Amino acid sequence: MESHRRIWLTRCVSILLNPIWEGGAWLEILAAELPGMRIQVWPDIDDPDSVEFAVLWKHDPDDLRRYRNLRAILAITAGVDKLMGPEYPDVPIVRLSDEAMADEMAAYATHWVIHFHRNIDAYLDMQKDREWRAIRPAEAYRHPVGILGYGVMGRRVGGALSGLGYPIGAWTRTGGKDHGVTHYRGPGGLEDLLRSSKAVINILPLTPETAGLMDAGRFACFREGALYLSIGRGGTTVEADLAAALDSGPLGAAVLDVTETEPLPASSPLWDHPRVRITPHMSGFTRARTAGPLIAENIRRIQRGEQPLPLYDPQRGY
């Protein structure tokens, strides 16, 4: 009986599952979507040789190398910088592109743009003093928003803000032709977008080209009193230069959902800066309900010999 069990385990394709949250939901959804596969929830992997797919966010590279038949890593986040490097198995990495996550990020970005455009901090201070006084803001069409990175996430953010009357500018590597969006490209284009925007939303991936991109020189291009909102990857922002731009101009405020080091060290002066708002990388969550079927479909694509989407491209860095 035991020998028959070993044969079955060897022939059964399995998935290594190591989710951040919602472990039970992930297990249920993947089992329903892929009924012919076995789901092995890490660390309880009793048959490493059967593992052909790994569904996870970050994972010990030494452990991943135990799975000699691994065909692909399917990330449960849009960013895959936690899975890159020579210590990881040389297999394709599939990023997550989930419209539900994009919706959450759009809601987060919209909240903060409106918060600072409509002077909500001032009203909170007035409430403490029992003061009833309206501050008349500029109309939305006079408050342009620049978005750095205009993929699935950026377009959803841009669409949400555009629908409220904010003019949208977008900076990307190759430019674009989206209706109603002013597109910029290249170093000169980035500086032009920064100069023209009252709020700048950074949704860039972390690549060799974007690492430290937002530095003192770029912050010097901002309009006086502008908002900087970072929800992509913390490594694209030089935090010391950001703090200096807040202290001596021209930046008016910053919202950081991502930081160079996460968690942000308790010693960071950004925690106490009066014009900085910090949240713990929560602008958009991965939800098993919507992400699970997308990942399952990519596994089916691979099994059919088709390319999964979106496939991480080492040449582009995302």
PASEBA-1860 file (N, C-alpha, C; in nm, 3 decimals):
! residues 318
1> MESHRRIW> 0.084/-0.121/0.000/0.000/0.000/0.000/0.087/0.125/0.000 ~ 0.192/0.126/0.083/0.281/0.241/0.090/0.351/0.267/-0.042 ~ 0.394/0.160/-0.112/0.460/0.178/-0.242/0.366/0.240/-0.343 ~ 0.237/0.201/-0.341/0.139/0.261/-0.431/0.123/0.409/-0.399 ~ 0.126/0.445/-0.273/0.112/0.586/-0.232/0.229/0.668/-0.286 ~ 0.351/0.614/-0.279/0.467/0.686/-0.330/0.456/0.709/-0.480 ~ 0.408/0.610/-0.553/0.391/0.624/-0.698/0.291/0.735/-0.727 ~ 0.179/0.739/-0.653/0.076/0.840/-0.676/0.130/0.980/-0.648
9> LTRCVSIL> 0.206/0.992/-0.537/0.261/1.122/-0.503/0.360/1.169/-0.608 ~ 0.441/1.081/-0.660/0.540/1.118/-0.760/0.474/1.165/-0.888 ~ 0.362/1.103/-0.924/0.297/1.137/-1.050/0.202/1.255/-1.037 ~ 0.165/1.295/-0.919/0.069/1.403/-0.898/0.142/1.536/-0.897 ~ 0.101/1.626/-0.984/0.157/1.761/-0.984/0.100/1.837/-0.865 ~ 0.186/1.909/-0.795/0.138/1.983/-0.679/0.185/2.128/-0.683 ~ 0.120/2.207/-0.599/0.149/2.349/-0.583/0.198/2.373/-0.442 ~ 0.308/2.446/-0.430/0.352/2.494/-0.299/0.279/2.626/-0.274
17> LNPIWEGG> 0.207/2.634/-0.164/0.131/2.754/-0.131/0.185/2.815/-0.003 ~ 0.228/2.941/-0.011/0.278/3.013/0.106/0.223/3.156/0.102 ~ 0.095/3.172/0.137/0.035/3.306/0.127/0.070/3.394/0.246 ~ 0.047/3.525/0.230/0.069/3.617/0.341/-0.049/3.610/0.437 ~ -0.169/3.620/0.380/-0.293/3.617/0.457/-0.390/3.520/0.390 ~ -0.500/3.495/0.457/-0.613/3.420/0.401/-0.574/3.281/0.354 ~ -0.493/3.212/0.434/-0.445/3.080/0.393/-0.557/2.984/0.359 ~ -0.662/2.982/0.442/-0.774/2.892/0.416/-0.845/2.925/0.288
25> AWLEILAA> -0.865/3.054/0.260/-0.933/3.095/0.137/-0.850/3.060/0.014 ~ -0.719/3.083/0.021/-0.632/3.046/-0.091/-0.641/2.896/-0.120 ~ -0.635/2.816/-0.015/-0.640/2.672/-0.032/-0.772/2.630/-0.096 ~ -0.881/2.686/-0.048/-1.013/2.651/-0.100/-1.028/2.691/-0.247 ~ -0.985/2.812/-0.280/-1.003/2.862/-0.417/-0.915/2.786/-0.515 ~ -0.789/2.765/-0.482/-0.701/2.693/-0.574/-0.743/2.549/-0.592 ~ -0.791/2.486/-0.484/-0.838/2.348/-0.495/-0.960/2.339/-0.586 ~ -1.049/2.439/-0.578/-1.168/2.439/-0.664/-1.132/2.471/-0.809
33> ELPGMRIQ> -1.037/2.562/-0.829/-0.998/2.602/-0.964/-0.913/2.496/-1.034 ~ -0.834/2.421/-0.957/-0.740/2.324/-1.013/-0.763/2.187/-0.948 ~ -0.877/2.125/-0.978/-0.914/2.002/-0.906/-0.819/1.886/-0.928 ~ -0.740/1.888/-1.033/-0.647/1.778/-1.057/-0.513/1.793/-0.989 ~ -0.497/1.898/-0.913/-0.369/1.925/-0.849/-0.378/1.914/-0.697 ~ -0.267/1.880/-0.640/-0.257/1.875/-0.495/-0.197/2.006/-0.446 ~ -0.252/2.063/-0.339/-0.200/2.186/-0.280/-0.124/2.150/-0.154 ~ 0.004/2.179/-0.152/0.086/2.156/-0.033/0.114/2.292/0.032
41> VWPDIDDP> 0.063/2.311/0.154/0.078/2.439/0.223/0.209/2.438/0.301 ~ 0.297/2.529/0.264/0.427/2.539/0.329/0.409/2.574/0.478 ~ 0.483/2.512/0.570/0.604/2.431/0.549/0.578/2.280/0.542 ~ 0.452/2.238/0.537/0.421/2.095/0.538/0.428/2.038/0.396 ~ 0.550/2.026/0.345/0.573/1.975/0.210/0.629/1.833/0.222 ~ 0.543/1.733/0.199/0.591/1.595/0.217/0.640/1.533/0.087 ~ 0.621/1.601/-0.025/0.668/1.547/-0.153/0.726/1.660/-0.238 ~ 0.849/1.702/-0.210/0.909/1.815/-0.284/0.918/1.792/-0.434
49> DSVEFAVL> 0.940/1.667/-0.476/0.958/1.641/-0.619/0.831/1.660/-0.701 ~ 0.716/1.663/-0.635/0.592/1.682/-0.710/0.559/1.830/-0.732 ~ 0.632/1.919/-0.663/0.602/2.062/-0.672/0.649/2.118/-0.806 ~ 0.554/2.167/-0.886/0.586/2.230/-1.013/0.556/2.379/-1.013 ~ 0.472/2.424/-0.919/0.435/2.564/-0.913/0.441/2.612/-0.768 ~ 0.492/2.735/-0.750/0.499/2.794/-0.616/0.418/2.923/-0.617 ~ 0.320/2.931/-0.529/0.234/3.048/-0.517/0.268/3.116/-0.385 ~ 0.329/3.236/-0.392/0.382/3.299/-0.272/0.417/3.444/-0.297
57> WKHDPDDL> 0.462/3.511/-0.191/0.512/3.648/-0.204/0.663/3.650/-0.185 ~ 0.708/3.616/-0.065/0.852/3.603/-0.041/0.877/3.469/0.025 ~ 0.994/3.414/0.001/1.020/3.278/0.045/1.171/3.257/0.050 ~ 1.213/3.171/0.140/1.356/3.137/0.153/1.406/3.076/0.022 ~ 1.505/3.140/-0.044/1.554/3.085/-0.171/1.615/2.946/-0.158 ~ 1.677/2.918/-0.043/1.734/2.784/-0.024/1.624/2.679/-0.023 ~ 1.511/2.712/0.038/1.400/2.618/0.038/1.347/2.598/-0.104 ~ 1.335/2.708/-0.180/1.282/2.695/-0.316/1.370/2.605/-0.403
65> RRYRNLRA> 1.498/2.602/-0.373/1.588/2.519/-0.454/1.569/2.369/-0.426 ~ 1.491/2.335/-0.323/1.464/2.193/-0.295/1.371/2.132/-0.399 ~ 1.297/2.216/-0.470/1.193/2.166/-0.560/1.250/2.157/-0.701 ~ 1.312/2.044/-0.729/1.389/2.029/-0.851/1.303/2.026/-0.978 ~ 1.173/2.007/-0.962/1.083/2.008/-1.078/1.000/2.135/-1.088 ~ 1.040/2.238/-1.014/0.968/2.365/-1.015/0.971/2.426/-1.155 ~ 0.852/2.464/-1.204/0.841/2.521/-1.338/0.819/2.672/-1.337 ~ 0.757/2.724/-1.232/0.729/2.867/-1.228/0.696/2.911/-1.086
73> ILAITAGV> 0.728/3.037/-1.057/0.687/3.102/-0.933/0.577/3.201/-0.970 ~ 0.464/3.191/-0.901/0.353/3.283/-0.925/0.336/3.371/-0.802 ~ 0.376/3.497/-0.818/0.374/3.590/-0.705/0.231/3.633/-0.675 ~ 0.203/3.655/-0.548/0.070/3.702/-0.510/0.070/3.852/-0.486 ~ 0.170/3.920/-0.542/0.176/4.066/-0.541/0.223/4.114/-0.678 ~ 0.204/4.243/-0.705/0.247/4.299/-0.833/0.398/4.310/-0.840 ~ 0.461/4.345/-0.727/0.607/4.357/-0.722/0.671/4.224/-0.692 ~ 0.782/4.195/-0.759/0.848/4.065/-0.739/0.993/4.083/-0.697
81> DKLMGPEY> 1.030/4.201/-0.645/1.169/4.223/-0.606/1.210/4.134/-0.491 ~ 1.112/4.080/-0.415/1.144/3.987/-0.305/1.182/3.849/-0.357 ~ 1.169/3.826/-0.488/1.193/3.693/-0.545/1.304/3.694/-0.649 ~ 1.381/3.801/-0.653/1.484/3.813/-0.755/1.622/3.797/-0.695 ~ 1.716/3.751/-0.778/1.853/3.736/-0.735/1.907/3.600/-0.775 ~ 2.039/3.588/-0.783/2.100/3.462/-0.828/2.077/3.345/-0.734 ~ 2.037/3.373/-0.610/2.015/3.265/-0.515/1.881/3.195/-0.537 ~ 1.795/3.253/-0.620/1.664/3.193/-0.645/1.670/3.099/-0.766
89> PDVPIVRL> 1.581/3.002/-0.773/1.580/2.912/-0.889/1.559/2.989/-1.018 ~ 1.621/2.943/-1.125/1.610/3.008/-1.255/1.485/2.958/-1.326 ~ 1.370/3.007/-1.280/1.243/2.970/-1.341/1.165/3.098/-1.367 ~ 1.067/3.094/-1.457/0.986/3.215/-1.482/0.915/3.261/-1.355 ~ 0.902/3.393/-1.344/0.827/3.454/-1.234/0.708/3.527/-1.295 ~ 0.589/3.496/-1.245/0.467/3.558/-1.295/0.417/3.658/-1.192 ~ 0.402/3.782/-1.234/0.352/3.886/-1.146/0.200/3.877/-1.136 ~ 0.146/3.944/-1.034/0.000/3.949/-1.019/-0.051/4.082/-1.072
97> SDEAMADE> -0.150/4.076/-1.158/-0.217/4.196/-1.208/-0.366/4.181/-1.179 ~ -0.408/4.237/-1.067/-0.544/4.217/-1.016/-0.616/4.351/-1.013 ~ -0.726/4.361/-1.087/-0.799/4.487/-1.091/-0.857/4.524/-0.954 ~ -0.887/4.425/-0.871/-0.939/4.456/-0.738/-0.833/4.527/-0.654 ~ -0.707/4.485/-0.665/-0.599/4.554/-0.595/-0.583/4.695/-0.651 ~ -0.594/4.709/-0.783/-0.585/4.841/-0.845/-0.694/4.933/-0.795 ~ -0.814/4.878/-0.773/-0.924/4.958/-0.719/-0.890/5.011/-0.580 ~ -0.832/4.925/-0.497/-0.796/4.967/-0.361/-0.690/5.077/-0.365
105> MAAYATHW> -0.592/5.061/-0.454/-0.487/5.162/-0.463/-0.542/5.294/-0.517 ~ -0.638/5.285/-0.608/-0.701/5.406/-0.660/-0.777/5.478/-0.550 ~ -0.847/5.403/-0.466/-0.921/5.464/-0.355/-0.825/5.532/-0.257 ~ -0.714/5.464/-0.228/-0.613/5.520/-0.136/-0.556/5.650/-0.191 ~ -0.514/5.647/-0.319/-0.454/5.766/-0.379/-0.554/5.880/-0.387 ~ -0.677/5.849/-0.424/-0.781/5.952/-0.433/-0.806/6.017/-0.297 ~ -0.809/5.934/-0.194/-0.828/5.986/-0.058/-0.725/6.093/-0.026 ~ -0.597/6.063/-0.051/-0.492/6.155/-0.009/-0.484/6.278/-0.098
113> VIHFHRNI> -0.509/6.263/-0.227/-0.511/6.382/-0.314/-0.619/6.478/-0.267 ~ -0.739/6.425/-0.240/-0.848/6.510/-0.193/-0.818/6.567/-0.054 ~ -0.758/6.485/0.031/-0.725/6.528/0.168/-0.643/6.656/0.166 ~ -0.539/6.660/0.083/-0.453/6.777/0.082/-0.508/6.887/-0.008 ~ -0.572/6.852/-0.118/-0.632/6.955/-0.203/-0.740/7.032/-0.128 ~ -0.820/6.962/-0.047/-0.931/7.025/0.022/-0.897/7.069/0.166 ~ -0.766/7.068/0.199/-0.719/7.125/0.327/-0.778/7.056/0.450 ~ -0.791/6.924/0.445/-0.855/6.852/0.555/-0.775/6.866/0.685
121> DAYLDMQK> -0.643/6.870/0.677/-0.564/6.888/0.800/-0.600/7.018/0.870 ~ -0.623/7.123/0.793/-0.659/7.251/0.854/-0.794/7.240/0.926 ~ -0.888/7.167/0.867/-1.018/7.151/0.932/-1.007/7.068/1.061 ~ -0.919/6.970/1.061/-0.900/6.892/1.183/-0.845/6.980/1.295 ~ -0.755/7.071/1.259/-0.703/7.164/1.359/-0.812/7.259/1.407 ~ -0.896/7.304/1.313/-1.005/7.395/1.350/-1.103/7.328/1.446 ~ -1.127/7.201/1.424/-1.221/7.130/1.510/-1.173/7.131/1.655 ~ -1.042/7.117/1.674/-0.988/7.120/1.810/-1.017/7.254/1.879
129> DREWRAIR> -1.020/7.361/1.797/-1.043/7.495/1.851/-1.189/7.538/1.838 ~ -1.276/7.443/1.797/-1.418/7.473/1.778/-1.438/7.592/1.683 ~ -1.358/7.595/1.578/-1.364/7.704/1.481/-1.439/7.658/1.357 ~ -1.535/7.738/1.312/-1.617/7.707/1.194/-1.579/7.807/1.084 ~ -1.493/7.763/0.990/-1.446/7.853/0.886/-1.412/7.772/0.761 ~ -1.472/7.807/0.651/-1.448/7.734/0.525/-1.327/7.791/0.453 ~ -1.247/7.700/0.395/-1.133/7.738/0.312/-1.170/7.702/0.168 ~ -1.171/7.799/0.081/-1.214/7.775/-0.057/-1.095/7.725/-0.140
137> PAEAYRHP> -1.095/7.597/-0.182/-0.981/7.545/-0.258/-0.995/7.578/-0.406 ~ -0.886/7.563/-0.479/-0.892/7.574/-0.625/-0.980/7.462/-0.679 ~ -1.044/7.487/-0.792/-1.124/7.382/-0.853/-1.035/7.267/-0.899 ~ -1.093/7.148/-0.908/-1.014/7.029/-0.941/-0.939/7.044/-1.073 ~ -1.000/7.112/-1.170/-0.933/7.122/-1.300/-0.807/7.208/-1.294 ~ -0.791/7.282/-1.184/-0.670/7.361/-1.162/-0.569/7.290/-1.072 ~ -0.593/7.163/-1.046/-0.509/7.086/-0.954/-0.457/6.961/-1.026 ~ -0.365/6.976/-1.121/-0.318/6.861/-1.200/-0.245/6.758/-1.116
145> VGILGYGV> -0.266/6.632/-1.152/-0.204/6.519/-1.082/-0.113/6.446/-1.179 ~ 0.012/6.425/-1.139/0.107/6.349/-1.219/0.124/6.209/-1.162 ~ 0.127/6.109/-1.251/0.140/5.970/-1.208/0.267/5.911/-1.271 ~ 0.354/5.861/-1.186/0.477/5.797/-1.232/0.453/5.648/-1.242 ~ 0.449/5.596/-1.365/0.415/5.456/-1.389/0.268/5.448/-1.427 ~ 0.240/5.401/-1.549/0.101/5.403/-1.595/0.062/5.268/-1.654 ~ 0.082/5.164/-1.570/0.035/5.031/-1.606/-0.107/5.011/-1.555 ~ -0.139/4.888/-1.517/-0.274/4.859/-1.468/-0.308/4.945/-1.347
153> MGRRVGGA> -0.215/4.953/-1.251/-0.241/5.032/-1.130/-0.251/5.181/-1.163 ~ -0.156/5.231/-1.239/-0.155/5.373/-1.270/-0.278/5.417/-1.347 ~ -0.321/5.336/-1.442/-0.440/5.372/-1.519/-0.565/5.375/-1.432 ~ -0.574/5.281/-1.338/-0.691/5.280/-1.250/-0.691/5.403/-1.160 ~ -0.573/5.440/-1.107/-0.562/5.560/-1.025/-0.597/5.683/-1.109 ~ -0.540/5.690/-1.230/-0.567/5.803/-1.317/-0.714/5.815/-1.353 ~ -0.779/5.701/-1.380/-0.920/5.702/-1.415/-1.007/5.752/-1.301 ~ -0.973/5.710/-1.179/-1.052/5.753/-1.063/-1.042/5.904/-1.043
161> LSGLGYPI> -0.922/5.958/-1.052/-0.903/6.101/-1.031/-0.954/6.183/-1.148 ~ -0.936/6.133/-1.268/-0.988/6.202/-1.386/-1.140/6.214/-1.379 ~ -1.205/6.110/-1.327/-1.349/6.112/-1.314/-1.399/6.217/-1.217 ~ -1.310/6.265/-1.132/-1.346/6.371/-1.036/-1.303/6.509/-1.085 ~ -1.251/6.514/-1.206/-1.217/6.642/-1.266/-1.072/6.682/-1.259 ~ -0.984/6.597/-1.205/-0.842/6.630/-1.197/-0.773/6.602/-1.330 ~ -0.698/6.697/-1.384/-0.618/6.669/-1.505/-0.508/6.568/-1.472 ~ -0.484/6.474/-1.561/-0.388/6.366/-1.535/-0.271/6.374/-1.632
169> GAWTRTGG> -0.151/6.370/-1.576/-0.029/6.352/-1.654/0.034/6.220/-1.615 ~ 0.099/6.152/-1.709/0.157/6.021/-1.680/0.298/6.014/-1.738 ~ 0.392/5.966/-1.655/0.529/5.946/-1.700/0.559/5.798/-1.703 ~ 0.604/5.749/-1.820/0.639/5.608/-1.838/0.768/5.598/-1.918 ~ 0.817/5.477/-1.930/0.940/5.453/-2.005/0.922/5.479/-2.153 ~ 0.804/5.446/-2.206/0.784/5.452/-2.351/0.678/5.553/-2.394 ~ 0.612/5.622/-2.300/0.505/5.714/-2.338/0.374/5.640/-2.357 ~ 0.275/5.706/-2.412/0.144/5.643/-2.433/0.051/5.734/-2.507
177> KDHGVTHY> -0.072/5.684/-2.530/-0.170/5.760/-2.608/-0.309/5.757/-2.544 ~ -0.316/5.741/-2.413/-0.446/5.735/-2.347/-0.522/5.866/-2.366 ~ -0.648/5.854/-2.399/-0.732/5.972/-2.421/-0.746/6.052/-2.290 ~ -0.727/6.183/-2.301/-0.744/6.269/-2.185/-0.626/6.271/-2.090 ~ -0.517/6.202/-2.124/-0.398/6.197/-2.039/-0.281/6.262/-2.112 ~ -0.209/6.349/-2.045/-0.089/6.407/-2.102/0.028/6.316/-2.069 ~ 0.092/6.261/-2.172/0.198/6.164/-2.150/0.336/6.229/-2.159 ~ 0.427/6.179/-2.075/0.565/6.226/-2.071/0.656/6.103/-2.073
185> RGPGGLED> 0.775/6.122/-2.124/0.873/6.012/-2.124/1.014/6.070/-2.114 ~ 1.108/5.986/-2.066/1.247/6.027/-2.058/1.274/6.122/-1.943 ~ 1.403/6.148/-1.914/1.441/6.235/-1.802/1.380/6.374/-1.812 ~ 1.386/6.433/-1.931/1.328/6.566/-1.949/1.178/6.566/-1.928 ~ 1.113/6.460/-1.975/0.969/6.449/-1.956/0.932/6.437/-1.810 ~ 1.013/6.365/-1.731/0.985/6.351/-1.589/0.989/6.487/-1.521 ~ 1.089/6.566/-1.551/1.100/6.697/-1.487/0.986/6.788/-1.530 ~ 0.944/6.778/-1.655/0.831/6.858/-1.701/0.703/6.820/-1.626
193> LLRSSKAV> 0.682/6.689/-1.606/0.563/6.646/-1.533/0.566/6.695/-1.389 ~ 0.682/6.687/-1.324/0.694/6.731/-1.185/0.663/6.881/-1.172 ~ 0.710/6.958/-1.267/0.688/7.103/-1.263/0.541/7.139/-1.284 ~ 0.469/7.054/-1.355/0.331/7.087/-1.391/0.227/7.032/-1.294 ~ 0.268/6.952/-1.195/0.172/6.879/-1.111/0.162/6.939/-0.970 ~ 0.039/6.942/-0.919/0.017/6.981/-0.779/0.026/6.862/-0.685 ~ 0.006/6.743/-0.741/0.024/6.618/-0.665/0.093/6.519/-0.757 ~ 0.190/6.445/-0.703/0.263/6.345/-0.781/0.249/6.210/-0.711
201> INILPLTP> 0.201/6.111/-0.786/0.178/5.977/-0.730/0.279/5.882/-0.794 ~ 0.366/5.824/-0.712/0.471/5.734/-0.759/0.424/5.590/-0.747 ~ 0.401/5.524/-0.862/0.360/5.384/-0.863/0.464/5.301/-0.941 ~ 0.586/5.350/-0.946/0.690/5.284/-1.026/0.736/5.152/-0.962 ~ 0.771/5.053/-1.046/0.837/4.933/-0.993/0.981/4.967/-0.958 ~ 1.045/4.880/-0.883/1.186/4.900/-0.848/1.272/4.827/-0.950 ~ 1.346/4.903/-1.029/1.436/4.849/-1.130/1.569/4.922/-1.119 ~ 1.674/4.877/-1.189/1.799/4.953/-1.185/1.781/5.098/-1.230
209> ETAGLMDA> 1.686/5.122/-1.320/1.663/5.258/-1.370/1.584/5.344/-1.272 ~ 1.498/5.283/-1.191/1.414/5.363/-1.101/1.469/5.371/-0.959 ~ 1.566/5.288/-0.925/1.621/5.291/-0.789/1.679/5.430/-0.759 ~ 1.630/5.494/-0.653/1.677/5.626/-0.616/1.641/5.735/-0.715 ~ 1.544/5.709/-0.801/1.507/5.806/-0.904/1.461/5.939/-0.845 ~ 1.381/5.931/-0.739/1.329/6.053/-0.677/1.429/6.102/-0.573 ~ 1.520/6.187/-0.620/1.627/6.238/-0.535/1.618/6.390/-0.525 ~ 1.721/6.452/-0.471/1.717/6.597/-0.448/1.692/6.674/-0.577
217> GRFACFRE> 1.755/6.631/-0.686/1.737/6.700/-0.813/1.594/6.694/-0.861 ~ 1.530/6.576/-0.845/1.391/6.563/-0.888/1.296/6.639/-0.795 ~ 1.321/6.634/-0.665/1.235/6.708/-0.573/1.245/6.859/-0.595 ~ 1.359/6.905/-0.641/1.374/7.048/-0.668/1.285/7.094/-0.783 ~ 1.238/7.000/-0.865/1.153/7.034/-0.978/1.006/7.049/-0.940 ~ 0.969/7.008/-0.820/0.828/7.011/-0.780/0.777/7.155/-0.769 ~ 0.647/7.172/-0.789/0.582/7.300/-0.764/0.579/7.329/-0.614 ~ 0.582/7.454/-0.581/0.578/7.493/-0.441/0.450/7.441/-0.374
225> GALYLSIG> 0.467/7.370/-0.262/0.353/7.320/-0.187/0.293/7.192/-0.240 ~ 0.358/7.128/-0.337/0.301/7.008/-0.399/0.305/6.889/-0.303 ~ 0.219/6.792/-0.334/0.212/6.667/-0.258/0.288/6.558/-0.331 ~ 0.365/6.477/-0.256/0.431/6.358/-0.310/0.373/6.236/-0.242 ~ 0.318/6.145/-0.320/0.251/6.025/-0.270/0.320/5.903/-0.328 ~ 0.380/5.818/-0.243/0.457/5.703/-0.290/0.388/5.573/-0.251 ~ 0.339/5.498/-0.354/0.269/5.373/-0.328/0.322/5.257/-0.413 ~ 0.436/5.280/-0.480/0.493/5.175/-0.564/0.596/5.093/-0.489
233> RGGTTVEA> 0.721/5.139/-0.492/0.829/5.072/-0.421/0.915/5.178/-0.351 ~ 0.945/5.154/-0.223/1.017/5.251/-0.144/1.156/5.283/-0.195 ~ 1.220/5.186/-0.261/1.356/5.206/-0.310/1.367/5.307/-0.422 ~ 1.256/5.355/-0.476/1.261/5.457/-0.581/1.278/5.598/-0.522 ~ 1.265/5.611/-0.390/1.271/5.741/-0.325/1.391/5.750/-0.231 ~ 1.469/5.856/-0.243/1.579/5.883/-0.150/1.519/5.960/-0.032 ~ 1.501/5.893/0.080/1.424/5.952/0.190/1.493/6.073/0.253 ~ 1.624/6.074/0.258/1.695/6.190/0.314/1.669/6.313/0.227
241> DLAAALDS> 1.667/6.295/0.096/1.640/6.406/0.004/1.494/6.450/0.015 ~ 1.406/6.355/0.036/1.265/6.388/0.055/1.246/6.476/0.179 ~ 1.308/6.436/0.289/1.296/6.514/0.413/1.351/6.655/0.394 ~ 1.463/6.667/0.322/1.521/6.798/0.298/1.428/6.885/0.213 ~ 1.363/6.825/0.115/1.271/6.900/0.030/1.147/6.944/0.106 ~ 1.109/6.869/0.207/0.996/6.908/0.292/1.037/7.021/0.387 ~ 1.161/7.015/0.435/1.208/7.115/0.532/1.236/7.251/0.467 ~ 1.294/7.247/0.347/1.339/7.373/0.287/1.272/7.403/0.153
249> GPLGAAVL> 1.174/7.325/0.115/1.101/7.348/-0.009/1.159/7.269/-0.124 ~ 1.078/7.251/-0.226/0.945/7.310/-0.245/0.828/7.221/-0.198 ~ 0.854/7.098/-0.154/0.745/7.007/-0.120/0.659/7.059/-0.005 ~ 0.527/7.038/-0.018/0.437/7.077/0.088/0.402/6.964/0.181 ~ 0.395/6.840/0.126/0.357/6.724/0.208/0.397/6.597/0.135 ~ 0.407/6.489/0.211/0.437/6.358/0.153/0.355/6.251/0.223 ~ 0.309/6.155/0.146/0.243/6.037/0.199/0.323/5.916/0.152 ~ 0.368/5.836/0.247/0.451/5.720/0.214/0.382/5.593/0.259
257> DVTETEPL> 0.341/5.512/0.163/0.289/5.379/0.195/0.400/5.276/0.182 ~ 0.509/5.313/0.115/0.626/5.225/0.099/0.750/5.305/0.136 ~ 0.850/5.237/0.191/0.972/5.304/0.236/1.094/5.223/0.193 ~ 1.210/5.288/0.199/1.334/5.221/0.158/1.356/5.092/0.237 ~ 1.335/5.098/0.368/1.343/4.981/0.455/1.206/4.959/0.516 ~ 1.156/4.837/0.506/1.024/4.806/0.564/1.038/4.691/0.663 ~ 0.981/4.709/0.784/0.913/4.828/0.835/1.008/4.948/0.845 ~ 0.950/5.067/0.836/1.030/5.188/0.853/1.091/5.188/0.993
265> PASSPLWD> 1.224/5.200/1.004/1.288/5.195/1.137/1.233/5.300/1.231 ~ 1.223/5.264/1.358/1.172/5.357/1.459/1.258/5.482/1.469 ~ 1.385/5.472/1.428/1.476/5.586/1.436/1.459/5.684/1.321 ~ 1.378/5.650/1.221/1.362/5.739/1.106/1.295/5.869/1.147 ~ 1.352/5.984/1.104/1.290/6.113/1.137/1.157/6.134/1.065 ~ 1.129/6.052/0.966/1.003/6.069/0.892/0.882/6.042/0.981 ~ 0.897/5.957/1.082/0.785/5.928/1.172/0.730/6.056/1.236 ~ 0.817/6.147/1.271/0.778/6.265/1.347/0.764/6.390/1.261
273> HPRVRITP> 0.787/6.377/1.131/0.781/6.497/1.048/0.637/6.545/1.037 ~ 0.612/6.674/1.062/0.474/6.723/1.065/0.402/6.719/0.931 ~ 0.478/6.709/0.820/0.413/6.709/0.689/0.423/6.574/0.618 ~ 0.448/6.470/0.696/0.456/6.334/0.641/0.347/6.247/0.701 ~ 0.281/6.171/0.618/0.185/6.070/0.663/0.240/5.934/0.619 ~ 0.240/5.838/0.711/0.298/5.706/0.686/0.193/5.598/0.708 ~ 0.182/5.507/0.613/0.099/5.388/0.630/0.184/5.265/0.597 ~ 0.151/5.148/0.654/0.239/5.031/0.646/0.216/4.942/0.524
281> HMSGFTRA> 0.243/4.996/0.405/0.234/4.919/0.280/0.096/4.852/0.268 ~ -0.008/4.935/0.279/-0.144/4.882/0.280/-0.236/4.948/0.178 ~ -0.179/5.021/0.082/-0.264/5.092/-0.014/-0.347/4.996/-0.099 ~ -0.295/4.877/-0.122/-0.371/4.776/-0.197/-0.336/4.637/-0.147 ~ -0.437/4.561/-0.104/-0.414/4.426/-0.052/-0.441/4.321/-0.159 ~ -0.370/4.211/-0.150/-0.402/4.095/-0.231/-0.519/4.022/-0.167 ~ -0.622/3.995/-0.244/-0.740/3.925/-0.195/-0.750/3.790/-0.265 ~ -0.759/3.685/-0.187/-0.765/3.550/-0.244/-0.885/3.535/-0.338
289> RTAGPLIA> -0.996/3.600/-0.307/-1.118/3.586/-0.385/-1.098/3.627/-0.530 ~ -1.020/3.733/-0.554/-0.999/3.780/-0.691/-0.865/3.734/-0.748 ~ -0.763/3.724/-0.663/-0.630/3.687/-0.713/-0.618/3.537/-0.738 ~ -0.687/3.455/-0.657/-0.676/3.310/-0.673/-0.713/3.261/-0.812 ~ -0.828/3.301/-0.867/-0.863/3.257/-1.003/-0.763/3.305/-1.109 ~ -0.706/3.424/-1.091/-0.608/3.474/-1.188/-0.482/3.386/-1.187 ~ -0.437/3.349/-1.068/-0.318/3.265/-1.058/-0.347/3.125/-1.111 ~ -0.465/3.074/-1.081/-0.502/2.942/-1.133/-0.504/2.941/-1.286
297> ENIRRIQR> -0.555/3.047/-1.345/-0.559/3.055/-1.492/-0.418/3.060/-1.549 ~ -0.326/3.127/-1.481/-0.188/3.129/-1.530/-0.124/2.991/-1.520 ~ -0.157/2.916/-1.417/-0.106/2.779/-1.408/-0.160/2.696/-1.525 ~ -0.287/2.712/-1.556/-0.344/2.640/-1.670/-0.277/2.683/-1.800 ~ -0.246/2.811/-1.813/-0.176/2.859/-1.932/-0.042/2.788/-1.948 ~ 0.033/2.781/-1.841/0.164/2.716/-1.847/0.149/2.571/-1.887 ~ 0.050/2.503/-1.830/0.029/2.362/-1.863/-0.011/2.342/-2.008 ~ -0.077/2.443/-2.067/-0.115/2.435/-2.209/-0.003/2.478/-2.301
305> GEQPLPLY> 0.109/2.520/-2.245/0.220/2.566/-2.327/0.208/2.712/-2.368 ~ 0.121/2.788/-2.300/0.102/2.929/-2.331/0.177/3.015/-2.231 ~ 0.200/3.141/-2.268/0.272/3.231/-2.177/0.177/3.286/-2.072 ~ 0.217/3.280/-1.945/0.135/3.341/-1.839/0.148/3.493/-1.845 ~ 0.050/3.561/-1.786/0.046/3.708/-1.792/0.020/3.767/-1.653 ~ 0.094/3.872/-1.615/0.212/3.929/-1.682/0.339/3.858/-1.637 ~ 0.421/3.821/-1.730/0.546/3.750/-1.701/0.655/3.852/-1.670 ~ 0.726/3.830/-1.560/0.836/3.919/-1.524/0.943/3.918/-1.632
313> DPQRGY> 0.984/4.038/-1.676/1.085/4.052/-1.780/1.214/4.105/-1.718 ~ 1.318/4.023/-1.707/1.443/4.070/-1.645/1.504/4.188/-1.718 ~ 1.481/4.198/-1.848/1.539/4.309/-1.924/1.478/4.443/-1.882 ~ 1.346/4.444/-1.857/1.279/4.567/-1.815/1.285/4.587/-1.665 ~ 1.299/4.477/-1.590/1.303/4.487/-1.445/1.167/4.483/-1.379 ~ 1.062/4.445/-1.455/0.927/4.432/-1.397/0.842/4.343/-1.488
END
